[in-house]
């Protein structure tokens, strides 16, 4: 019995593996007969040995292999500059070819004892992966993409209901915007909200008050105010972040990170889809993506370079003790807001 679980939603993959474990009997006995292998360095011989070992104190042996398919994933060469990649005829390099030993994996699976359950676990894998194409006709394949949009909102509602709670549609929308498709983080935020609500319906204000990602939303608002040269608004947001417990060094790091994301957007090849941009930036929430795209439209590369120089000056002032953390950050924000800048290149 062989399963392939792959995708960016490793939370749901983990839950699926847990369901398999529950179906294989006593968890303590199964734990003794469970083998976890690192597929990035695995040989077929080692895999065969792990699968053919008889279970101990359990009717089944569970073999979990992490990252095997990734070895054979066709990948864009990250070493080449973007201009060179765009001119390449294919722009794709293979991490590892499907060598003769691994072509025998199907035969190895057929020879496994009926008591062995093998699960291959990977991140995002393309349909062109040669090992996946080789195994797909013989195994159960499940794909777990990051949840977005209505699918994510439906998951939030179900998770709250599973916790014997209720949540307003407005709270669901805000939670989805702020936290995004990382279900490990989302699950943690929902658990906090369920405890905080103590049986009453979770509201929009609860999410805004309790969710850690609300601080990130304030960072976006701070950058918006800086772009618009609204020094009063920027200072007000800065003091609000202080009251919420954010340190000056954290705020500086987050502002710098946001400017880096803006610079990355401006340097991207025109014509990319929203999902492609989101993947390249590593952003999990649609809220973060929308704000970054909006801010990239309003900032010139010249202004970004000037801001980076000021970030370095501020960091140096803090590290040398010229100013304390909060004063250095407040001077930076005032400096960034001091003069109206040109809006576009």
DAWOLIN-V459916 format. One record per residue. RES is the residue in three letters. PSI is psi as a letter, one per 40 degrees, with the letter a starting at -180 (999 if undefined). OMEGA is omega in whole degrees, -180 to 180 (* if undefined). D_CENTER is the distance of its C-alpha to the mean C-alpha in whole Angstrom. Layout:
RES;PSI;OMEGA;D_CENTER / RES;PSI;OMEGA;D_CENTER
This chain:
UNK;h;-176;30 / UNK;h;175;27 / UNK;i;169;24 / UNK;h;177;21 / UNK;h;178;17 / UNK;i;-179;14 / UNK;i;-178;11 / UNK;e;-179;7 / UNK;g;-178;8 / UNK;e;175;10 / UNK;d;-180;11 / UNK;d;175;13 / UNK;d;179;14 / UNK;d;178;15 / UNK;d;180;17 / UNK;d;176;19 / UNK;d;179;20 / UNK;d;178;21 / UNK;d;177;23 / UNK;d;180;25 / UNK;d;180;26 / UNK;d;-179;28 / UNK;e;-178;29 / UNK;e;172;31 / UNK;a;-175;33 / UNK;h;-175;33 / UNK;d;-180;30 / UNK;d;178;32 / UNK;d;-180;34 / UNK;d;-179;31 / UNK;d;179;29 / UNK;d;-178;32 / UNK;f;177;32 / UNK;h;179;28 / UNK;h;178;27 / UNK;h;-175;23 / UNK;i;176;23 / UNK;h;-176;21 / UNK;e;-178;21 / UNK;d;-178;21 / UNK;e;-173;24 / UNK;i;170;26 / UNK;i;179;29 / UNK;d;179;31 / UNK;d;179;34 / UNK;d;179;31 / UNK;d;179;29 / UNK;d;180;33 / UNK;d;179;34 / UNK;d;-178;31 / UNK;d;-175;32 / UNK;e;178;36 / UNK;h;-179;36 / UNK;i;178;38 / UNK;i;-179;36 / UNK;h;180;37 / UNK;e;-180;38 / UNK;i;178;36 / UNK;e;-176;37 / UNK;i;169;34 / UNK;h;179;32 / UNK;h;179;28 / UNK;h;180;26 / UNK;h;-178;22 / UNK;h;-178;21 / UNK;h;170;18 / UNK;e;-180;17 / UNK;d;-177;20 / UNK;d;-179;20 / UNK;d;180;17 / UNK;d;-175;20 / UNK;e;-176;22 / UNK;h;173;19 / UNK;h;-174;21 / UNK;i;171;19 / UNK;h;179;19 / UNK;h;-180;21 / UNK;e;-178;19 / UNK;d;-178;23 / UNK;i;173;25 / UNK;i;-175;25 / UNK;d;-179;23 / UNK;d;-180;27 / UNK;d;180;28 / UNK;d;-178;25 / UNK;d;-178;26 / UNK;e;-178;30 / UNK;i;-178;29 / UNK;d;180;30 / UNK;d;178;27 / UNK;f;-176;25 / UNK;h;174;24 / UNK;i;-180;24 / UNK;h;179;24 / UNK;d;-180;22 / UNK;h;179;25 / UNK;i;178;28 / UNK;g;-175;29 / UNK;i;-177;31 / UNK;d;179;34 / UNK;d;-177;34 / UNK;d;173;30 / UNK;e;178;32 / UNK;e;-179;34 / UNK;d;179;31 / UNK;d;178;32 / UNK;d;178;36 / UNK;d;-179;34 / UNK;d;-180;32 / UNK;d;-178;36 / UNK;e;-180;37 / UNK;i;173;35 / UNK;i;180;37 / UNK;e;-178;36 / UNK;e;-176;35 / UNK;h;173;32 / UNK;h;-178;29 / UNK;h;180;26 / UNK;h;175;23 / UNK;h;-175;21 / UNK;h;-180;17 / UNK;i;173;14 / UNK;a;-178;11 / UNK;h;-178;11 / UNK;h;-179;15 / UNK;i;177;18 / UNK;e;180;21 / UNK;e;-180;23 / UNK;h;-174;22 / UNK;d;179;25 / UNK;d;177;25 / UNK;d;179;23 / UNK;d;-179;26 / UNK;d;-174;28 / UNK;d;-170;27 / UNK;d;-178;26 / UNK;e;-173;30 / UNK;e;-171;30 / UNK;i;174;27 / UNK;h;-179;25 / UNK;h;175;22 / UNK;h;-180;19 / UNK;h;-178;16 / UNK;g;178;13 / UNK;i;174;11 / UNK;h;178;8 / UNK;h;178;11 / UNK;i;173;12 / UNK;b;-176;16 / UNK;d;178;18 / UNK;d;178;17 / UNK;d;-180;14 / UNK;d;177;17 / UNK;d;178;19 / UNK;d;179;17 / UNK;d;-179;17 / UNK;d;179;21 / UNK;d;-178;21 / UNK;d;177;19 / UNK;d;179;22 / UNK;d;175;25 / UNK;d;177;24 / UNK;e;179;24 / UNK;f;179;28 / UNK;i;176;26 / UNK;i;-178;27 / UNK;i;180;25 / UNK;i;177;26 / UNK;d;180;24 / UNK;d;178;24 / UNK;d;177;22 / UNK;d;-178;20 / UNK;d;-178;19 / UNK;d;180;18 / UNK;d;178;16 / UNK;d;-179;14 / UNK;d;-174;14 / UNK;d;-171;13 / UNK;d;178;10 / UNK;a;-169;9 / UNK;e;175;7 / UNK;g;-172;6 / UNK;d;173;9 / UNK;d;178;10 / UNK;d;-179;10 / UNK;d;180;11 / UNK;d;178;14 / UNK;d;179;15 / UNK;d;180;15 / UNK;d;177;18 / UNK;d;177;19 / UNK;d;-179;20 / UNK;d;179;21 / UNK;d;178;24 / UNK;d;-178;25 / UNK;d;-177;26 / UNK;d;178;27 / UNK;f;174;30 / UNK;e;177;31 / UNK;i;-179;31 / UNK;h;178;28 / UNK;h;-175;25 / UNK;i;176;26 / UNK;d;-179;24 / UNK;d;178;25 / UNK;d;-179;24 / UNK;d;-179;20 / UNK;d;-177;21 / UNK;d;-167;23 / UNK;d;-173;21 / UNK;h;-177;17 / UNK;d;-178;16 / UNK;e;176;14 / UNK;d;175;17 / UNK;d;178;18 / UNK;d;178;15 / UNK;d;178;17 / UNK;d;175;20 / UNK;d;177;19 / UNK;d;180;19 / UNK;d;178;22 / UNK;d;178;23 / UNK;d;175;22 / UNK;d;-179;24 / UNK;d;178;27 / UNK;d;179;27 / UNK;d;-178;27 / UNK;e;-178;30 / UNK;f;179;32 / UNK;g;-172;32 / UNK;d;179;33 / UNK;d;179;34 / UNK;d;-179;31 / UNK;d;179;29 / UNK;d;178;31 / UNK;d;178;31 / UNK;d;180;27 / UNK;d;-179;27 / UNK;d;177;29 / UNK;d;178;27 / UNK;d;176;24 / UNK;d;-178;27 / UNK;d;-180;28 / UNK;e;175;25 / UNK;e;179;25 / UNK;h;179;22 / UNK;i;179;24 / UNK;d;180;25 / UNK;d;176;23 / UNK;d;-178;20 / UNK;d;178;21 / UNK;d;179;22 / UNK;d;-179;19 / UNK;d;177;17 / UNK;d;179;19 / UNK;d;178;19 / UNK;d;-178;16 / UNK;d;176;16 / UNK;d;177;19 / UNK;d;178;17 / UNK;d;178;15 / UNK;d;179;18 / UNK;d;179;20 / UNK;d;179;17 / UNK;d;-177;18 / UNK;d;-179;22 / UNK;e;-176;21 / UNK;i;177;20 / UNK;h;178;22 / UNK;i;175;24 / UNK;e;178;23 / UNK;i;177;19 / UNK;i;178;18 / UNK;d;-177;16 / UNK;d;177;13 / UNK;d;178;14 / UNK;d;-179;13 / UNK;d;179;10 / UNK;d;-178;9 / UNK;d;179;11 / UNK;e;-178;10 / UNK;f;-180;6 / UNK;h;-177;7 / UNK;d;-175;5 / UNK;i;177;9 / UNK;d;178;12 / UNK;d;-180;14 / UNK;d;-180;12 / UNK;d;-178;13 / UNK;d;-179;16 / UNK;d;-179;17 / UNK;d;178;16 / UNK;d;179;18 / UNK;d;-179;21 / UNK;d;178;21 / UNK;d;178;21 / UNK;d;-172;24 / UNK;e;-177;26 / UNK;h;176;26 / UNK;i;177;28 / UNK;d;178;27 / UNK;d;180;30 / UNK;d;179;29 / UNK;d;179;25 / UNK;d;178;27 / UNK;d;-180;30 / UNK;d;180;27 / UNK;d;177;26 / UNK;d;179;29 / UNK;d;176;29 / UNK;d;180;26 / UNK;d;178;28 / UNK;d;-180;31 / UNK;d;179;30 / UNK;d;179;28 / UNK;d;179;31 / UNK;d;178;33 / UNK;d;-175;31 / UNK;d;180;31 / UNK;e;179;35 / UNK;e;179;36 / UNK;d;175;37 / UNK;i;171;35 / UNK;i;-172;34 / UNK;d;-174;30 / UNK;d;179;30 / UNK;d;179;33 / UNK;d;-180;32 / UNK;d;-179;29 / UNK;d;176;31 / UNK;d;178;33 / UNK;d;-179;30 / UNK;d;179;29 / UNK;d;-180;33 / UNK;d;-179;33 / UNK;d;-178;30 / UNK;e;-165;32 / UNK;d;-174;35 / UNK;h;173;36 / UNK;h;-178;35 / UNK;i;176;34 / UNK;i;-170;34 / UNK;d;-176;31 / UNK;i;176;30 / UNK;999;*;31
